[in-house]
Amino acid sequence: MEIPFHRSYTTEADIQGVVETLKSGWLTMGPRTVQFENRFAELVQAKHAVAVNSCTAALHLALRVLGVGPGDEVIVPAMTFAASAEVVCYLGATPVITDVDPETHLITVEEIEKHVSPRTRAVIPVHFAGQAADLEEIMSFARNRDLKVVEDAAHCYPSFYKGRPIGGIGDVTAFSFYATKTLAVGEGGMATTNNEELANQMKILRLHGISRDAWKRYTKEGSWYYEVVDAGFKYNMTDIQASLGLTQLDIAEEAWKKRSKIAERYNAAFGGHKSLRTPVIKPDRQTSWHLYVLRINPETLSINRDEFINKLKEAGVGTSVHFIPLYRHPFYRQLTKTEPKNFPHSEWLFERIISLPIFPGMTDKQVDYVIENVLRIADEFAK
Ligand SMILES: *Cc1c(COP(=O)(O)O)cnc(C)c1O
């Protein structure tokens, strides 16, 4: 059997929606994008949503409108994708990397506190695998120190923190619709906020710095005249993407339930095994189950994490590692002049983590097969 790490969950409605968009004669940002923004904002209980072409763009715009610039520092956890840190560099600011909690892989206030300096301007909590960081603590710490909070919610649709959806809590929240993420759009992102001024600025900056609703200049209501008020970016979403976003939102709950079922089966199969550790989800959070990150215990195994992954690959099971900690990449290692030994929890995790397939279209047989093989390898190579 061959099981890919991920496969997009595309429906007939997605296909129909895109066909209708193509037939409408309007392909780039337009009415469907506005519809997607409005619906998304409502679902995550945020006042405003700004659709862009990636989560990276959303993070960049968020930091920019919050005033991050040269000389500033922005705190980012080690266990994330490069995008969370590169956006800080775009603005001439410096990412300051922190260790994470070894159980949840999340940034904590204790870690933030260790790295705060007079130059710290913002914090980017990364909601790892779809589980939110402790936002109540982080927000109150940030408010006391006058720091901005930009949530990297790339993994988060739909995720909840103390019953509230992720999206309306931090200053700005950034979502991803990249191919492997929870809404099968291919590429895309969304910045949500309750601050109208920030939303308006992000709308201007996402399309060349042209005064608001620039795209309308090509419609009946529009006019040829526009003014450029800033050196903006080409970060807009297209209506083709927005169409997929809308039809994917229709099935997001169903897709989440399918992922949750798979996670439950993995938890039941691996929980209690001496060489395996299942993900730790705090009782006050609901994860999106974007990722299922299994932890192996190298002390009870004769093979290491890389070899474990190779054995799964030989059996036809696709896996991944989330993440190679930021400080291990040559660019960030040089930039931040840090050593892996400064991040004991992330190093400890990095030797142990394996992301297993968890996509909504997985069949029961495929889940069985992954379980069988993980258990077989763990037992075959037990010390
Ligand atoms: C995927 C991802 C991003 C970037 O998302 P894009 O939409 O591809 O720009 C940012 N942060 C994290 C944690 C991610 O996993």
PDBQT file of the ligand as one rigid body, heavy atoms in Angstrom, charges set to zero:
ROOT
HETATM    1  C1  LIG A 401       2.614  26.884   6.047  1.00  0.00    +0.000 C 
HETATM    2  C2  LIG A 401       3.046  27.779   7.121  1.00  0.00    +0.000 A 
HETATM    3  C3  LIG A 401       3.246  29.148   6.914  1.00  0.00    +0.000 A 
HETATM    4  C4  LIG A 401       3.227  29.779   5.558  1.00  0.00    +0.000 C 
HETATM    5  O1  LIG A 401       2.021  29.659   4.882  1.00  0.00    +0.000 OA
HETATM    6  P1  LIG A 401       1.959  30.102   3.346  1.00  0.00    +0.000 P 
HETATM    7  O2  LIG A 401       0.487  30.263   3.094  1.00  0.00    +0.000 OA
HETATM    8  O3  LIG A 401       2.576  29.005   2.551  1.00  0.00    +0.000 OA
HETATM    9  O4  LIG A 401       2.686  31.388   3.214  1.00  0.00    +0.000 OA
HETATM   10  C5  LIG A 401       3.542  29.946   8.000  1.00  0.00    +0.000 A 
HETATM   11  N1  LIG A 401       3.670  29.432   9.234  1.00  0.00    +0.000 NA
HETATM   12  C6  LIG A 401       3.516  28.108   9.478  1.00  0.00    +0.000 A 
HETATM   13  C7  LIG A 401       3.654  27.602  10.874  1.00  0.00    +0.000 C 
HETATM   14  C8  LIG A 401       3.223  27.246   8.424  1.00  0.00    +0.000 A 
HETATM   15  O5  LIG A 401       3.118  25.921   8.657  1.00  0.00    +0.000 OA
ENDROOT
TORSDOF 0
